[in-house]
Amino acid sequence: MILFYLLILLAATTSAVVSQFQGQIGVCNGRVGNNLPPEQDVVELYKANGIKKMRIYDPNPATISALQGSDIELLLGVPNVDLPSLQSDATAWIQTNVIPHFPATKIRYIAVGNEIDPSNPGFAPLLLPAMQSIYNALSKFGLQSQIKVSTAAYSGILASTSPPSASVFKDASFMAPIVNFLVKTESPLLVNIYPYFAYLGDKNISLDFVLFNSERVEFVDNGMEYKNIFDAMVDGVYYALEKAGGGSMELVVSESGWPSGGGDGVVESVEKAAIYYRNLIGHVEGGTPKRKGKALETYLFGMFDENEKSGSATEQHFGLFNPIDKTPKYQLAPTQ
């Protein structure tokens, strides 16, 4: 009888953990640290917490192999520095990083480049040819419909973002051909959305508006009510896509997160990060005002704190789990 009740308790506990990440939620698995768990342990942690989607930023063979048979969908990254080698033929890249693993590893997307600035002369001209090369190489193996090729953009590619309906791509000559490619290949645009950085750029914005805590309508645009800045940022991308000929396209939020430290201890805190992640998880299933009811696939950034990331000190504090003992930093399941 005692064993029976223990099993009931274990099942209930497991269900509570799994419920955090059901549906459209994935987690980014960055590896810029010297204290991170082995890849197989990371995959087991994803499975134990019911996380069904992973993003990685380079074709790390240990991670891709560890995912085999896990039923976790993979968003596989092509680093910016690899674009020059993929301008005409990516067959070798696909043969090395995809063919030995797929379909045992469920590669769903290949993100060619991350947050490439249209004004960057080193990478911007190389992006679309590399995307086309990856797509053509997948086509040689008949995988172009099963694995979608895209790029991970960011909100900085937009201009005139207030209100969201006024949004356009800052450099149409850069984005229009990419949008055309994505429309033709029926692929989504991946985009990194960070209300945290929007708040840093304009602290006149209400923190409640940024953390999904506002109960009032902050503004109305095209008859649609906005209570949080995340929706405004995502819908701005939808409006820009429409103006570039991509009105039918889907979006995937390929990163979104909040740091738990490295700042003033008020905005960048465990408390604020937990609020952001918890509210984000609960929000995206319902879509945005422009795509109401359409669940938005979203990847939380990131799985672990990465102690070798450069830039602001906050960059090392975006993890959901502690890398040393793999314990969760937050309780993200909705409170009853």
N, C-alpha and C positions, 0 to 999 in steps of 0.2 A: 504494500500500500504506500509506504514511504517513497519507494522508487517511482511509483506511478505519479505521485504529486511532484517529485523532482523533475520528471520528464515534462509534466504540464508547465512547470515554472520555466524550464529551459526553453521550451517552445515559445512561450509568451515573451521571454527576454529576447530571443533571436528575432522574433517578429518585430519587436519594437526597434531593434537595431536596423533591420532591413528596411523598415518603412521610411527611414530618413531619405533614402536614395532611390526610391522607386520611380518608375515613369521615365521622364526625359532627362534625368540628371546623370551626368558623368563627372569624373574628376581628372584633372590634369596631373600627370606624373612627371614633374620636373626632376632632374638628377644633378643639379649644380650644388653639390655638397659632398663633404668627406665623411659624413656619419650616417649615410642612408642605408636602409636595410637591403639585403640581396634581392634581386629581381623576383625570385620565386616567393620570397616572404611577402613582397609587395602585392603580388597577384593573390596570394592567400588572404591578405588583409582586405583587398577589394571584395573577394568572394564572401568573406566572413561578414562584411557590412552590406552585402547586397548591392554593391556598385557594379553596374552592368556596362559601363562605358569608360574607356581610358583614352586620354590624349598623351602622346609622347612627342618629343620635339626633334628626334633624329632616329634613324633606323637602328637602334641598339639591338643587336641580335639576341642578347641574353633576355631582354624584356619580351621581344616578339616570340621567342621560343617558349618562355615561361607562360605565355598566354594561350598556348596551344591546348585545345580541349576545355578551356575555362568558360566558354560561352560569353566572354566579355568582348564587346565591340571595340575596335581600335581605330582611333584617329591618328594616323601615322604622319609625322612631319618630315619635310625636306628642309634642312637648314638653309638659311640665306646664302651661306658661304659655298654651298654645293651648286647653286644655280649656274655658274659659268660652265660647269662640266656637263650640263644637261640641255644645252642649247639646240642640238641637232638630233641626238639619239639617246634615249634613256633606257634602251633595252637591257643593258648590263645592270643598271640600277634596279630594274624590276626583277631581273633574273636573280639578283643577289638578295634583295630585301623583301620580295613578295612571293615569288614562285615557290621557294622551299617551305613556306609557312602557311600559305592560303590553300584551302579554306579552314584548316585546323585552327589557325588564328584568324579570327573574324575581322579582317581589315575592312572597314566600311568607307573610310575617307583617306585620301592622301592630301595633306595640306602643303602645298608648294610655297615655301616662304612664310615668314611671320612678320606682320606689321611693317611691311615695306612702304617707306615714304615715297610718294610719287616724285618728289624732287631729288631723290637719291640717285645720282648718275651711275653709281656702281651697281645697283641692283634693279632699279625700276625698269630699265629697258630689257632686262633678262627674264623678268617674271613670266610674262605670257608665253614666250617661246619654250620655257621650261615646263610650264603647265601643259602645253600642246605636246611636247615630247613625252612626258609621262603618260598622257592619255593615249597617244599613238602606240607607245610600248605596251600598255595594257591591252590595247585592241589586238595586238599580235597574238595574244594569248586568250582572246575572247572574254576579257575581264572588265571591259570598259563600262558595262552596265551594272556590274556587281560592286565595283569599287569606284567611287566618285572622286574626281579630281577637282580641287578648289585651291584657294589661298586663304590665309587667316589675316583679314584686314583689321582695322581698328577705327575708332570714332574720329580720329584725327584726319581721316581722308574726306570728311564732310565739311561743308561751309554753310553759312546762313541757317543754323540749326534751331533758331528760335523764331517762331514756333516750329515743331517738327515738320509740318507740311511744307515749310519753306526750304527744307534741306536739299542740297545738291552735292554732287561730288566736286571736291575742290579742283581736281584736275580731270576734266571729262575725257581728255585725249588719252589719259592713262587708264581710266576705269571703264570707259565704254567698250573697248575691245575685249576686256576681261569679262564684263557682263554678257556680251554677245557670245563668248565662248561658253560661259556657264549656262546660258539659256539653251544653246544648241546641244549641249551634253546633258541637259536636265540635272544639273548639279546645284547645290545650294552655295550661297556665299557664307563663308565662315567669318565671324567678326568678334573681336574682343571688346567687351563692354564693361567699363569700370566707373560706376557712379562715384566711387571713392576719389578717383583722380579728377572727376568733374567738380567735386566739392572742394578739393585742394585748389583748383583753378578759380573758384568763385565761392568764398565762404559766406556770401550773402544768401546763398541757397540754404533753405531750412534743412537741418540735419535729419529731421523726421521725413522730409521729402526724399532724401537720399537713402534712408534705411527702411523704406516701405512702411513707416510708422504713421504717416499722415492720414488722418481720417477724413479730411476735407478735400474737396476738389481744388487743386492748386491753379489750374487753368483749363480752358476749353479750346480745342483746335479742331476745325472742321466738324464741329458738333460732337467731338469725342472728348471725354473727361479724363484728365490726368491727375493721379494722386501720388505718383512717384516718378523720379527722374529716369529710372531704368526703362520704363515704358517709352518715355519721350526719346531716349537715345536710340532704342531699337526701332521705333517707328520712323525716326529720322532716316535710318538706313533704308527702310522700306520705301519711303517717299523718294529718296535719291535713286533707288533702283528703278522705280516707275519712270522717272524722267530720263533714265539711261536705257530704256527699253527692256527692263527686267521686272516688270510689274507682276509677272506670274511666278517669280522665283521664291524659294524658301530661304530662310536664314537659319543658321546654327550659331548660337553664342558659344564661341570656342574658348573663352576665358571670362570669368567674372569672379572677383574676390575682394576681401577686405583684410588689411593687416592687423595682427593682434599686438604689435609692438613696434619699436623702432622710431616712435614719434613722440608726441607730447603726453602720452599716457591717458588722454581723454578721448580723442577721436580714434587713435590707433590703440585699441584695447581689446582684451579678450571679450569683454561684455559687448562692445559695439560690433566686433567681428561675428560673434555668435548671433546677434540680432540680424545682421545682414544676411548671413548664410541661411539661417532658419527661414527668414521671410522670403528670400529669393527662391528657395526650394518649394515653399508653399505657393508661390506666385506664378511660376512659369507654366504650370499645367493649364492655366486659364488663358494664356496668350496675352497679347497687348491690345489696347483699344482699337488699333487698326486691323488686327487679326484676332479679334475676340473669339475665344473658344478654341483657338488653334494652339495646341501645346507647343512650347518652344524648347527644342533640344538645347540644353545648357550644360556647359562644363565648368565646374567650380575650380578655382585656382587657389591652392593646389593641394596635393596629397600631404606633403611634408614641408616644414621649414627647410630652406636651402641655405646653408651657412656660408656658401662661397659665391652667392650672387653679388654682383657689383651694383653700383648706383646707390640710391638712398638706403639708409639702414632698414627702412620698412620692407624692402624687397626680400629680406631674409625671414619675414614673419607672416607669410601667407598660408602656412600649412594647416590642414584640418587635423593632422595627427602628429604626435611627437616622433621624430625619426629614431630615437634611441630605443624606447620601449614600445613604440607603436600604439600608445594609448591615445584616445581621442582628446583633442583640446577643448571641444565643445560638446554640449548635449544639443543635438540638432533636431531630434524628434519632437514633433508638436506636443506641447503640454496638454494633458487631459483636463 
